[in-house]
Amino acid sequence: MNTVIRKIGNSEGVILPKELLTKLNLQAGDNVLIVQEGDELRLRRVEDSAEEFERKMAVARDRMKKYEKVYRALAK
């Protein structure tokens, strides 16, 4: 499948055909990771599962509790 790199605002990007997005169950707003392998680029879906989100929130809560005094001082 061929496509063209296009100017999009101040950046450049690739438009993915609707058929490909439908086939891979992707839509606007989904996160993908660009992986360079030699001279190839690959797109991989980034899925933040509920477990991954909860793990990240646990780390955030731990840090907030650990550094509560510092955060309060910085907030003044």
PyMOL Python script that loads the backbone (N, CA, C, O; Angstrom):
from pymol import cmd

cmd.read_pdbstr("""\
ATOM      1  N   MET A   1       0.850  -1.169   0.000  1.00  0.00           N
ATOM      2  CA  MET A   1       0.000   0.000   0.000  1.00  0.00           C
ATOM      3  C   MET A   1       0.897   1.233   0.000  1.00  0.00           C
ATOM      4  O   MET A   1       1.686   1.423   0.926  1.00  0.00           O
ATOM      5  N   ASN A   2       0.788   2.051  -1.002  1.00  0.00           N
ATOM      6  CA  ASN A   2       1.585   3.265  -1.108  1.00  0.00           C
ATOM      7  C   ASN A   2       0.784   4.461  -0.620  1.00  0.00           C
ATOM      8  O   ASN A   2      -0.430   4.538  -0.805  1.00  0.00           O
ATOM      9  N   THR A   3       1.491   5.388   0.005  1.00  0.00           N
ATOM     10  CA  THR A   3       0.904   6.655   0.418  1.00  0.00           C
ATOM     11  C   THR A   3       1.984   7.716   0.327  1.00  0.00           C
ATOM     12  O   THR A   3       3.146   7.393   0.080  1.00  0.00           O
ATOM     13  N   VAL A   4       1.629   8.958   0.520  1.00  0.00           N
ATOM     14  CA  VAL A   4       2.547  10.079   0.354  1.00  0.00           C
ATOM     15  C   VAL A   4       2.669  10.820   1.678  1.00  0.00           C
ATOM     16  O   VAL A   4       1.687  10.971   2.405  1.00  0.00           O
ATOM     17  N   ILE A   5       3.881  11.284   1.989  1.00  0.00           N
ATOM     18  CA  ILE A   5       4.068  12.146   3.153  1.00  0.00           C
ATOM     19  C   ILE A   5       3.551  13.530   2.772  1.00  0.00           C
ATOM     20  O   ILE A   5       3.955  14.100   1.759  1.00  0.00           O
ATOM     21  N   ARG A   6       2.645  14.061   3.605  1.00  0.00           N
ATOM     22  CA  ARG A   6       1.997  15.336   3.303  1.00  0.00           C
ATOM     23  C   ARG A   6       2.300  16.364   4.389  1.00  0.00           C
ATOM     24  O   ARG A   6       2.582  16.021   5.537  1.00  0.00           O
ATOM     25  N   LYS A   7       2.233  17.612   3.999  1.00  0.00           N
ATOM     26  CA  LYS A   7       2.381  18.711   4.938  1.00  0.00           C
ATOM     27  C   LYS A   7       1.089  18.832   5.733  1.00  0.00           C
ATOM     28  O   LYS A   7       0.007  18.933   5.155  1.00  0.00           O
ATOM     29  N   ILE A   8       1.202  18.821   7.071  1.00  0.00           N
ATOM     30  CA  ILE A   8       0.044  18.962   7.954  1.00  0.00           C
ATOM     31  C   ILE A   8       0.412  20.027   8.983  1.00  0.00           C
ATOM     32  O   ILE A   8       1.111  19.731   9.952  1.00  0.00           O
ATOM     33  N   GLY A   9      -0.040  21.236   8.790  1.00  0.00           N
ATOM     34  CA  GLY A   9       0.348  22.336   9.673  1.00  0.00           C
ATOM     35  C   GLY A   9       1.837  22.586   9.545  1.00  0.00           C
ATOM     36  O   GLY A   9       2.346  22.747   8.436  1.00  0.00           O
ATOM     37  N   ASN A  10       2.551  22.621  10.681  1.00  0.00           N
ATOM     38  CA  ASN A  10       4.002  22.804  10.676  1.00  0.00           C
ATOM     39  C   ASN A  10       4.740  21.468  10.640  1.00  0.00           C
ATOM     40  O   ASN A  10       5.969  21.432  10.708  1.00  0.00           O
ATOM     41  N   SER A  11       4.000  20.385  10.534  1.00  0.00           N
ATOM     42  CA  SER A  11       4.595  19.054  10.537  1.00  0.00           C
ATOM     43  C   SER A  11       4.343  18.367   9.205  1.00  0.00           C
ATOM     44  O   SER A  11       3.781  18.947   8.277  1.00  0.00           O
ATOM     45  N   GLU A  12       4.766  17.142   9.142  1.00  0.00           N
ATOM     46  CA  GLU A  12       4.481  16.315   7.983  1.00  0.00           C
ATOM     47  C   GLU A  12       3.957  14.992   8.495  1.00  0.00           C
ATOM     48  O   GLU A  12       4.352  14.541   9.571  1.00  0.00           O
ATOM     49  N   GLY A  13       3.068  14.362   7.736  1.00  0.00           N
ATOM     50  CA  GLY A  13       2.461  13.129   8.208  1.00  0.00           C
ATOM     51  C   GLY A  13       1.995  12.256   7.069  1.00  0.00           C
ATOM     52  O   GLY A  13       2.043  12.631   5.897  1.00  0.00           O
ATOM     53  N   VAL A  14       1.547  11.092   7.450  1.00  0.00           N
ATOM     54  CA  VAL A  14       1.040  10.107   6.505  1.00  0.00           C
ATOM     55  C   VAL A  14      -0.440   9.906   6.787  1.00  0.00           C
ATOM     56  O   VAL A  14      -0.835   9.717   7.937  1.00  0.00           O
ATOM     57  N   ILE A  15      -1.252   9.945   5.751  1.00  0.00           N
ATOM     58  CA  ILE A  15      -2.681   9.683   5.881  1.00  0.00           C
ATOM     59  C   ILE A  15      -2.889   8.189   5.662  1.00  0.00           C
ATOM     60  O   ILE A  15      -2.501   7.651   4.625  1.00  0.00           O
ATOM     61  N   LEU A  16      -3.498   7.522   6.632  1.00  0.00           N
ATOM     62  CA  LEU A  16      -3.768   6.092   6.511  1.00  0.00           C
ATOM     63  C   LEU A  16      -5.133   5.900   5.875  1.00  0.00           C
ATOM     64  O   LEU A  16      -6.103   6.534   6.292  1.00  0.00           O
ATOM     65  N   PRO A  17      -5.223   5.041   4.879  1.00  0.00           N
ATOM     66  CA  PRO A  17      -6.505   4.813   4.200  1.00  0.00           C
ATOM     67  C   PRO A  17      -7.567   4.270   5.157  1.00  0.00           C
ATOM     68  O   PRO A  17      -7.269   3.498   6.068  1.00  0.00           O
ATOM     69  N   LYS A  18      -8.802   4.687   4.930  1.00  0.00           N
ATOM     70  CA  LYS A  18      -9.923   4.287   5.781  1.00  0.00           C
ATOM     71  C   LYS A  18     -10.050   2.770   5.863  1.00  0.00           C
ATOM     72  O   LYS A  18     -10.353   2.230   6.927  1.00  0.00           O
ATOM     73  N   GLU A  19      -9.820   2.078   4.744  1.00  0.00           N
ATOM     74  CA  GLU A  19      -9.945   0.618   4.723  1.00  0.00           C
ATOM     75  C   GLU A  19      -8.953  -0.030   5.697  1.00  0.00           C
ATOM     76  O   GLU A  19      -9.285  -1.001   6.378  1.00  0.00           O
ATOM     77  N   LEU A  20      -7.727   0.521   5.754  1.00  0.00           N
ATOM     78  CA  LEU A  20      -6.716  -0.016   6.660  1.00  0.00           C
ATOM     79  C   LEU A  20      -7.105   0.249   8.111  1.00  0.00           C
ATOM     80  O   LEU A  20      -6.976  -0.629   8.964  1.00  0.00           O
ATOM     81  N   LEU A  21      -7.584   1.464   8.388  1.00  0.00           N
ATOM     82  CA  LEU A  21      -8.004   1.800   9.751  1.00  0.00           C
ATOM     83  C   LEU A  21      -9.143   0.894  10.207  1.00  0.00           C
ATOM     84  O   LEU A  21      -9.159   0.433  11.348  1.00  0.00           O
ATOM     85  N   THR A  22     -10.086   0.644   9.319  1.00  0.00           N
ATOM     86  CA  THR A  22     -11.214  -0.232   9.645  1.00  0.00           C
ATOM     87  C   THR A  22     -10.725  -1.656   9.912  1.00  0.00           C
ATOM     88  O   THR A  22     -11.129  -2.290  10.887  1.00  0.00           O
ATOM     89  N   LYS A  23      -9.860  -2.144   9.040  1.00  0.00           N
ATOM     90  CA  LYS A  23      -9.340  -3.510   9.169  1.00  0.00           C
ATOM     91  C   LYS A  23      -8.592  -3.705  10.484  1.00  0.00           C
ATOM     92  O   LYS A  23      -8.696  -4.762  11.105  1.00  0.00           O
ATOM     93  N   LEU A  24      -7.834  -2.684  10.916  1.00  0.00           N
ATOM     94  CA  LEU A  24      -7.033  -2.776  12.136  1.00  0.00           C
ATOM     95  C   LEU A  24      -7.758  -2.231  13.363  1.00  0.00           C
ATOM     96  O   LEU A  24      -7.195  -2.183  14.456  1.00  0.00           O
ATOM     97  N   ASN A  25      -9.021  -1.820  13.171  1.00  0.00           N
ATOM     98  CA  ASN A  25      -9.825  -1.274  14.263  1.00  0.00           C
ATOM     99  C   ASN A  25      -9.140  -0.075  14.930  1.00  0.00           C
ATOM    100  O   ASN A  25      -9.074   0.014  16.156  1.00  0.00           O
ATOM    101  N   LEU A  26      -8.639   0.831  14.110  1.00  0.00           N
ATOM    102  CA  LEU A  26      -8.025   2.065  14.591  1.00  0.00           C
ATOM    103  C   LEU A  26      -8.917   3.234  14.219  1.00  0.00           C
ATOM    104  O   LEU A  26      -9.652   3.179  13.233  1.00  0.00           O
ATOM    105  N   GLN A  27      -8.847   4.295  15.018  1.00  0.00           N
ATOM    106  CA  GLN A  27      -9.612   5.493  14.724  1.00  0.00           C
ATOM    107  C   GLN A  27      -8.873   6.711  15.243  1.00  0.00           C
ATOM    108  O   GLN A  27      -7.896   6.587  15.982  1.00  0.00           O
ATOM    109  N   ALA A  28      -9.338   7.879  14.856  1.00  0.00           N
ATOM    110  CA  ALA A  28      -8.716   9.126  15.291  1.00  0.00           C
ATOM    111  C   ALA A  28      -8.655   9.159  16.812  1.00  0.00           C
ATOM    112  O   ALA A  28      -9.635   8.845  17.488  1.00  0.00           O
ATOM    113  N   GLY A  29      -7.501   9.540  17.346  1.00  0.00           N
ATOM    114  CA  GLY A  29      -7.318   9.611  18.792  1.00  0.00           C
ATOM    115  C   GLY A  29      -6.628   8.395  19.379  1.00  0.00           C
ATOM    116  O   GLY A  29      -6.143   8.452  20.509  1.00  0.00           O
ATOM    117  N   ASP A  30      -6.571   7.281  18.628  1.00  0.00           N
ATOM    118  CA  ASP A  30      -5.858   6.101  19.117  1.00  0.00           C
ATOM    119  C   ASP A  30      -4.363   6.388  19.122  1.00  0.00           C
ATOM    120  O   ASP A  30      -3.864   7.134  18.280  1.00  0.00           O
ATOM    121  N   ASN A  31      -3.656   5.797  20.066  1.00  0.00           N
ATOM    122  CA  ASN A  31      -2.211   5.967  20.159  1.00  0.00           C
ATOM    123  C   ASN A  31      -1.498   4.851  19.424  1.00  0.00           C
ATOM    124  O   ASN A  31      -1.855   3.678  19.540  1.00  0.00           O
ATOM    125  N   VAL A  32      -0.479   5.238  18.663  1.00  0.00           N
ATOM    126  CA  VAL A  32       0.374   4.260  17.993  1.00  0.00           C
ATOM    127  C   VAL A  32       1.824   4.616  18.283  1.00  0.00           C
ATOM    128  O   VAL A  32       2.155   5.776  18.524  1.00  0.00           O
ATOM    129  N   LEU A  33       2.668   3.620  18.258  1.00  0.00           N
ATOM    130  CA  LEU A  33       4.095   3.773  18.482  1.00  0.00           C
ATOM    131  C   LEU A  33       4.792   3.555  17.153  1.00  0.00           C
ATOM    132  O   LEU A  33       4.507   2.578  16.459  1.00  0.00           O
ATOM    133  N   ILE A  34       5.701   4.449  16.787  1.00  0.00           N
ATOM    134  CA  ILE A  34       6.480   4.281  15.559  1.00  0.00           C
ATOM    135  C   ILE A  34       7.798   3.621  15.953  1.00  0.00           C
ATOM    136  O   ILE A  34       8.541   4.138  16.787  1.00  0.00           O
ATOM    137  N   VAL A  35       8.072   2.478  15.343  1.00  0.00           N
ATOM    138  CA  VAL A  35       9.285   1.715  15.632  1.00  0.00           C
ATOM    139  C   VAL A  35      10.127   1.668  14.365  1.00  0.00           C
ATOM    140  O   VAL A  35       9.642   1.276  13.303  1.00  0.00           O
ATOM    141  N   GLN A  36      11.398   2.070  14.479  1.00  0.00           N
ATOM    142  CA  GLN A  36      12.299   1.986  13.335  1.00  0.00           C
ATOM    143  C   GLN A  36      13.078   0.690  13.442  1.00  0.00           C
ATOM    144  O   GLN A  36      13.737   0.431  14.449  1.00  0.00           O
ATOM    145  N   GLU A  37      13.002  -0.118  12.405  1.00  0.00           N
ATOM    146  CA  GLU A  37      13.735  -1.375  12.328  1.00  0.00           C
ATOM    147  C   GLU A  37      14.544  -1.351  11.043  1.00  0.00           C
ATOM    148  O   GLU A  37      14.018  -1.634   9.967  1.00  0.00           O
ATOM    149  N   GLY A  38      15.830  -1.013  11.156  1.00  0.00           N
ATOM    150  CA  GLY A  38      16.656  -0.852   9.967  1.00  0.00           C
ATOM    151  C   GLY A  38      16.158   0.329   9.166  1.00  0.00           C
ATOM    152  O   GLY A  38      16.064   1.442   9.685  1.00  0.00           O
ATOM    153  N   ASP A  39      15.836   0.095   7.896  1.00  0.00           N
ATOM    154  CA  ASP A  39      15.316   1.173   7.065  1.00  0.00           C
ATOM    155  C   ASP A  39      13.793   1.113   6.944  1.00  0.00           C
ATOM    156  O   ASP A  39      13.211   1.729   6.051  1.00  0.00           O
ATOM    157  N   GLU A  40      13.150   0.366   7.852  1.00  0.00           N
ATOM    158  CA  GLU A  40      11.693   0.250   7.849  1.00  0.00           C
ATOM    159  C   GLU A  40      11.092   0.964   9.047  1.00  0.00           C
ATOM    160  O   GLU A  40      11.716   1.065  10.103  1.00  0.00           O
ATOM    161  N   LEU A  41       9.885   1.454   8.873  1.00  0.00           N
ATOM    162  CA  LEU A  41       9.103   2.016   9.977  1.00  0.00           C
ATOM    163  C   LEU A  41       7.896   1.116  10.188  1.00  0.00           C
ATOM    164  O   LEU A  41       7.262   0.677   9.228  1.00  0.00           O
ATOM    165  N   ARG A  42       7.586   0.848  11.435  1.00  0.00           N
ATOM    166  CA  ARG A  42       6.406   0.050  11.767  1.00  0.00           C
ATOM    167  C   ARG A  42       5.565   0.810  12.773  1.00  0.00           C
ATOM    168  O   ARG A  42       6.085   1.474  13.670  1.00  0.00           O
ATOM    169  N   LEU A  43       4.260   0.703  12.609  1.00  0.00           N
ATOM    170  CA  LEU A  43       3.330   1.292  13.569  1.00  0.00           C
ATOM    171  C   LEU A  43       2.802   0.179  14.453  1.00  0.00           C
ATOM    172  O   LEU A  43       2.412  -0.882  13.968  1.00  0.00           O
ATOM    173  N   ARG A  44       2.794   0.427  15.746  1.00  0.00           N
ATOM    174  CA  ARG A  44       2.228  -0.538  16.687  1.00  0.00           C
ATOM    175  C   ARG A  44       1.212   0.167  17.555  1.00  0.00           C
ATOM    176  O   ARG A  44       1.430   1.289  18.012  1.00  0.00           O
ATOM    177  N   ARG A  45       0.111  -0.500  17.774  1.00  0.00           N
ATOM    178  CA  ARG A  45      -0.938   0.041  18.641  1.00  0.00           C
ATOM    179  C   ARG A  45      -0.411   0.107  20.078  1.00  0.00           C
ATOM    180  O   ARG A  45       0.248  -0.818  20.553  1.00  0.00           O
ATOM    181  N   VAL A  46      -0.707   1.199  20.747  1.00  0.00           N
ATOM    182  CA  VAL A  46      -0.369   1.354  22.162  1.00  0.00           C
ATOM    183  C   VAL A  46      -1.664   1.201  22.935  1.00  0.00           C
ATOM    184  O   VAL A  46      -2.567   2.032  22.831  1.00  0.00           O
ATOM    185  N   GLU A  47      -1.745   0.151  23.698  1.00  0.00           N
ATOM    186  CA  GLU A  47      -2.962  -0.091  24.470  1.00  0.00           C
ATOM    187  C   GLU A  47      -2.668   0.076  25.945  1.00  0.00           C
ATOM    188  O   GLU A  47      -1.886  -0.672  26.532  1.00  0.00           O
ATOM    189  N   ASP A  48      -3.305   1.065  26.526  1.00  0.00           N
ATOM    190  CA  ASP A  48      -3.223   1.250  27.971  1.00  0.00           C
ATOM    191  C   ASP A  48      -4.406   0.516  28.579  1.00  0.00           C
ATOM    192  O   ASP A  48      -5.533   1.010  28.562  1.00  0.00           O
ATOM    193  N   SER A  49      -4.145  -0.648  29.107  1.00  0.00           N
ATOM    194  CA  SER A  49      -5.209  -1.420  29.724  1.00  0.00           C
ATOM    195  C   SER A  49      -5.585  -0.799  31.064  1.00  0.00           C
ATOM    196  O   SER A  49      -4.866   0.057  31.580  1.00  0.00           O
ATOM    197  N   ALA A  50      -6.682  -1.219  31.611  1.00  0.00           N
ATOM    198  CA  ALA A  50      -7.118  -0.717  32.917  1.00  0.00           C
ATOM    199  C   ALA A  50      -6.071  -1.041  33.978  1.00  0.00           C
ATOM    200  O   ALA A  50      -5.837  -0.255  34.895  1.00  0.00           O
ATOM    201  N   GLU A  51      -5.445  -2.209  33.842  1.00  0.00           N
ATOM    202  CA  GLU A  51      -4.417  -2.602  34.814  1.00  0.00           C
ATOM    203  C   GLU A  51      -3.200  -1.687  34.712  1.00  0.00           C
ATOM    204  O   GLU A  51      -2.629  -1.294  35.729  1.00  0.00           O
ATOM    205  N   GLU A  52      -2.808  -1.351  33.496  1.00  0.00           N
ATOM    206  CA  GLU A  52      -1.662  -0.455  33.286  1.00  0.00           C
ATOM    207  C   GLU A  52      -1.974   0.935  33.829  1.00  0.00           C
ATOM    208  O   GLU A  52      -1.123   1.550  34.472  1.00  0.00           O
ATOM    209  N   PHE A  53      -3.185   1.441  33.579  1.00  0.00           N
ATOM    210  CA  PHE A  53      -3.585   2.736  34.092  1.00  0.00           C
ATOM    211  C   PHE A  53      -3.560   2.734  35.616  1.00  0.00           C
ATOM    212  O   PHE A  53      -3.062   3.677  36.231  1.00  0.00           O
ATOM    213  N   GLU A  54      -4.091   1.688  36.223  1.00  0.00           N
ATOM    214  CA  GLU A  54      -4.127   1.599  37.687  1.00  0.00           C
ATOM    215  C   GLU A  54      -2.718   1.516  38.263  1.00  0.00           C
ATOM    216  O   GLU A  54      -2.451   2.079  39.325  1.00  0.00           O
ATOM    217  N   ARG A  55      -1.815   0.822  37.575  1.00  0.00           N
ATOM    218  CA  ARG A  55      -0.426   0.739  38.025  1.00  0.00           C
ATOM    219  C   ARG A  55       0.215   2.127  38.012  1.00  0.00           C
ATOM    220  O   ARG A  55       0.912   2.505  38.954  1.00  0.00           O
ATOM    221  N   LYS A  56      -0.024   2.877  36.942  1.00  0.00           N
ATOM    222  CA  LYS A  56       0.532   4.223  36.845  1.00  0.00           C
ATOM    223  C   LYS A  56      -0.047   5.136  37.916  1.00  0.00           C
ATOM    224  O   LYS A  56       0.671   5.955  38.491  1.00  0.00           O
ATOM    225  N   MET A  57      -1.349   4.997  38.190  1.00  0.00           N
ATOM    226  CA  MET A  57      -1.970   5.821  39.232  1.00  0.00           C
ATOM    227  C   MET A  57      -1.418   5.473  40.605  1.00  0.00           C
ATOM    228  O   MET A  57      -1.253   6.358  41.445  1.00  0.00           O
ATOM    229  N   ALA A  58      -1.131   4.201  40.848  1.00  0.00           N
ATOM    230  CA  ALA A  58      -0.556   3.789  42.130  1.00  0.00           C
ATOM    231  C   ALA A  58       0.817   4.428  42.324  1.00  0.00           C
ATOM    232  O   ALA A  58       1.145   4.883  43.420  1.00  0.00           O
ATOM    233  N   VAL A  59       1.609   4.461  41.271  1.00  0.00           N
ATOM    234  CA  VAL A  59       2.926   5.104  41.341  1.00  0.00           C
ATOM    235  C   VAL A  59       2.748   6.594  41.621  1.00  0.00           C
ATOM    236  O   VAL A  59       3.463   7.159  42.449  1.00  0.00           O
ATOM    237  N   ALA A  60       1.801   7.232  40.937  1.00  0.00           N
ATOM    238  CA  ALA A  60       1.557   8.663  41.140  1.00  0.00           C
ATOM    239  C   ALA A  60       1.112   8.940  42.577  1.00  0.00           C
ATOM    240  O   ALA A  60       1.598   9.880  43.207  1.00  0.00           O
ATOM    241  N   ARG A  61       0.194   8.128  43.092  1.00  0.00           N
ATOM    242  CA  ARG A  61      -0.276   8.322  44.479  1.00  0.00           C
ATOM    243  C   ARG A  61       0.874   8.158  45.473  1.00  0.00           C
ATOM    244  O   ARG A  61       0.983   8.917  46.436  1.00  0.00           O
ATOM    245  N   ASP A  62       1.727   7.165  45.232  1.00  0.00           N
ATOM    246  CA  ASP A  62       2.871   6.919  46.101  1.00  0.00           C
ATOM    247  C   ASP A  62       3.801   8.124  46.115  1.00  0.00           C
ATOM    248  O   ASP A  62       4.254   8.555  47.176  1.00  0.00           O
ATOM    249  N   ARG A  63       4.081   8.663  44.938  1.00  0.00           N
ATOM    250  CA  ARG A  63       4.975   9.827  44.847  1.00  0.00           C
ATOM    251  C   ARG A  63       4.345  11.048  45.500  1.00  0.00           C
ATOM    252  O   ARG A  63       5.024  11.808  46.191  1.00  0.00           O
ATOM    253  N   MET A  64       3.030  11.238  45.279  1.00  0.00           N
ATOM    254  CA  MET A  64       2.355  12.389  45.891  1.00  0.00           C
ATOM    255  C   MET A  64       2.417  12.306  47.409  1.00  0.00           C
ATOM    256  O   MET A  64       2.631  13.312  48.085  1.00  0.00           O
ATOM    257  N   LYS A  65       2.229  11.103  47.942  1.00  0.00           N
ATOM    258  CA  LYS A  65       2.286  10.925  49.392  1.00  0.00           C
ATOM    259  C   LYS A  65       3.710  11.138  49.908  1.00  0.00           C
ATOM    260  O   LYS A  65       3.918  11.802  50.923  1.00  0.00           O
ATOM    261  N   LYS A  66       4.674  10.575  49.208  1.00  0.00           N
ATOM    262  CA  LYS A  66       6.076  10.658  49.631  1.00  0.00           C
ATOM    263  C   LYS A  66       6.580  12.100  49.627  1.00  0.00           C
ATOM    264  O   LYS A  66       7.315  12.499  50.530  1.00  0.00           O
ATOM    265  N   TYR A  67       6.192  12.883  48.621  1.00  0.00           N
ATOM    266  CA  TYR A  67       6.698  14.240  48.474  1.00  0.00           C
ATOM    267  C   TYR A  67       5.642  15.303  48.777  1.00  0.00           C
ATOM    268  O   TYR A  67       5.704  16.413  48.248  1.00  0.00           O
ATOM    269  N   GLU A  68       4.678  14.963  49.628  1.00  0.00           N
ATOM    270  CA  GLU A  68       3.577  15.877  49.932  1.00  0.00           C
ATOM    271  C   GLU A  68       4.067  17.230  50.441  1.00  0.00           C
ATOM    272  O   GLU A  68       3.569  18.268  50.005  1.00  0.00           O
ATOM    273  N   LYS A  69       5.029  17.234  51.351  1.00  0.00           N
ATOM    274  CA  LYS A  69       5.520  18.494  51.922  1.00  0.00           C
ATOM    275  C   LYS A  69       6.179  19.361  50.843  1.00  0.00           C
ATOM    276  O   LYS A  69       6.008  20.580  50.834  1.00  0.00           O
ATOM    277  N   VAL A  70       6.913  18.743  49.958  1.00  0.00           N
ATOM    278  CA  VAL A  70       7.577  19.490  48.886  1.00  0.00           C
ATOM    279  C   VAL A  70       6.541  20.100  47.954  1.00  0.00           C
ATOM    280  O   VAL A  70       6.647  21.269  47.583  1.00  0.00           O
ATOM    281  N   TYR A  71       5.533  19.307  47.573  1.00  0.00           N
ATOM    282  CA  TYR A  71       4.489  19.813  46.685  1.00  0.00           C
ATOM    283  C   TYR A  71       3.729  20.963  47.326  1.00  0.00           C
ATOM    284  O   TYR A  71       3.394  21.942  46.660  1.00  0.00           O
ATOM    285  N   ARG A  72       3.460  20.841  48.614  1.00  0.00           N
ATOM    286  CA  ARG A  72       2.735  21.933  49.300  1.00  0.00           C
ATOM    287  C   ARG A  72       3.579  23.218  49.325  1.00  0.00           C
ATOM    288  O   ARG A  72       3.055  24.314  49.128  1.00  0.00           O
ATOM    289  N   ALA A  73       4.887  23.069  49.568  1.00  0.00           N
ATOM    290  CA  ALA A  73       5.768  24.244  49.579  1.00  0.00           C
ATOM    291  C   ALA A  73       5.845  24.867  48.190  1.00  0.00           C
ATOM    292  O   ALA A  73       5.856  26.092  48.062  1.00  0.00           O
ATOM    293  N   LEU A  74       5.897  24.044  47.158  1.00  0.00           N
ATOM    294  CA  LEU A  74       5.975  24.569  45.805  1.00  0.00           C
ATOM    295  C   LEU A  74       4.665  25.244  45.379  1.00  0.00           C
ATOM    296  O   LEU A  74       4.667  26.146  44.542  1.00  0.00           O
ATOM    297  N   ALA A  75       3.569  24.803  45.955  1.00  0.00           N
ATOM    298  CA  ALA A  75       2.256  25.343  45.584  1.00  0.00           C
ATOM    299  C   ALA A  75       2.023  26.737  46.137  1.00  0.00           C
ATOM    300  O   ALA A  75       1.107  27.430  45.694  1.00  0.00           O
ATOM    301  N   LYS A  76       2.840  27.164  47.103  1.00  0.00           N
ATOM    302  CA  LYS A  76       2.649  28.507  47.712  1.00  0.00           C
ATOM    303  C   LYS A  76       3.055  29.605  46.792  1.00  0.00           C
ATOM    304  O   LYS A  76       2.957  30.779  47.150  1.00  0.00           O
TER     305      LYS A  76
END
""", "prot")
cmd.dss("prot")
cmd.show_as("cartoon", "prot")
cmd.util.cbc("prot")
cmd.orient("prot")
